[in-house]
């Protein structure tokens, strides 16, 4: 598997959809630049990945482990 492959991304349409839901308007170009610059500070990627793994991937049962 390509280790540089992007798994998830957020595009301008996604941001504008949330802006319409929250502000009842689209963001200006300047506001979009702020979101683009700052969104990583609010996205806890480690927690999101961990939650997804724990929710969807199970560990093998102890009796099947060969230690």
N, C-alpha and C positions, 0 to 999 in steps of 0.2 A: 504494500500500500504506500502511496506517495505521502511522505511525512509532512509535506508542505501544503497538501490539499486543504482547502478551507471547508470546514464542516458546517458553519453557520455564519450568516452575515445579515446585517440590517441595512436596508437601502432607504433612500429618501422617501419613497412612497410609504414605507413602514412608519417613518418618523412623522410624516404629514398626516397619516391616519390617526396616530396617537394625538397629535396636536389638534386635529379636528374634534376628537373625542373629549379632550381635556380643556381646550381653549375656544372651541367652536370657530376656529380659523386656522389657516395654514401658516407656517412659519416663514419669515423673510429669509433671504439668502444669508444675512448676517446672523440671524438666530440659528439657522441650520449649521453654520460654521461653528457656533458655540457648542451645539449638540455633538457635532462630529468630533470636536476637540476634547470634550469633557465626558462623553458617554462611558468611556472605559473606566472612569472613576466610580461609576455607579453600577457597573455590571460585574458581579462577583462570579467570574468564570469558573473558578475552582469549585465553588459550591454548586453551581449549575451542573458541571460535569459529574461531580461526586453524587449528587442527587439522582441524576439520570442513570448512572452505573448501578447504584444501590437499588433503584426502583425496578430496573429491567434486567439486570444480570445477576444470576444467583451463583453462589459458590458451590463447588462439588461437595457432596456429603462426606463426612470424615471417613467413613468406611471405604470410600473410593480413592482416598489420597494415598499415595505411595511415598512415605517419608523415609 
